[in-house]
């Protein structure tokens, strides 16, 4: 069961968000300081002016009138000059901080561990870096740090209470007691509001994931008639959001009612006691009016504080969820401690490695060993969940081994930087991801500074030239989101052209032809064979016909190599490979 966020945690989240202003801290804190004192400044000025004029009216001293006007005018002029400046200071600083925070989010996307991305819903992650960010950034925006912010209201409440206490200890004590009761009510009811806001965030993320699923799986949902089920699921989430928000509104309304009632009672009580004390000569009438106007403001500020603090709960929850994204584990980059020997006899060596996925009881690999010679072509087959794709992720260090050693081109993997390691590999998965852009831009990912001759050679080698020449815009043709404007075979060949351009020493193919029709598979297979020539290659295959010419074929089941040999050798054994081939 998740524990509720405490006040200490909420304050920590606020100050952590404020740490983002470090680069602009001077202008931020100047604006915050000025903005946070403005409310008390002007309210004290109002009450002081009324008291002065009442004193003049009672005493009839004309000289006192001029002195009061001079003092008040000087104070007003100071406020007019200084306080609008704080607005601009806070607002411009907020804009700068917002831009910096967005840069930090985008930078985090490239540093975060791949395993974290794979184990979290995309809709949830998108919600954290969009909606949660928009809420979190308000903690450094004008509603929270400008004039009228919760801290300004607390400061005004404290200063007004101290002023009343100074003017009349009796009325001050009464005012403090009643205001303290009001603040206790606010404090007691804030925690449930924060939990409601947290629940709203969680349900919103879930609803966002339903939209992502509906858009990404539109074709599947229409073929299988899933509209009713998906609509029902989404309506259930939105109804839950509605009910939660309705409960939130009720709680906020009840809080406002309690605060308003208590504030009204406090004001009336101070007025009555003040007038009673004035009749007994303990305090002057102007002083009573001064205190009651301050008490009226005090009650109003408590109401505003309850509203602002209620609204802040959404910002705090959003910030906490955003920081959970920031706190996700990063890929720790290492310094380059060695250079690869591309001519070494053994390109890849797994030496007694062990690996277990988080939240699983048993290791997928336990004391697993494998050596792949330089320029050797290896086929990998086996049942689902046996560890074939995981083996490739371990090579590219998207997952990290728990024990053992992986050696690449003569050195322990740990002696290379992650960017070095990934430069060793060209990776072509079953579902190649193409960015929304042109065919040229997607091919250039393999080598951003490639010449036109190199691009054309990659296109030729990938058997893509006939397609390119047959379309009006050629290489400038847009591929659409995820390459959806191209066929499966065309996408694969673009990915292969990208791999040709990268020209990495090791090729990793993860069932690159399993989802293609026979004609597309034949073309892609020819491109793959060209790509594998004179290159260390590891090919995960679903269709075993595509790996018959491999130097070796490994059969991996439950993280163990159960058979190894050539296609003919394995068929003669009539073991697990024979069973897979006969299916």
Beta strands, then each sheet from edge to edge (+ up, - down):
strand 1: 346-355
strand 2: 365-373
strand 3: 377-381
strand 4: 403-408
strand 5: 411-412
strand 6: 425-429
strand 7: 506-510
strand 8: 536-540
strand 9: 552-557
strand 10: 560-565
sheet 1: 2+ 1- 4+ 5-
sheet 2: 6+ 7+ 8+ 3+ 9+ 10-
end
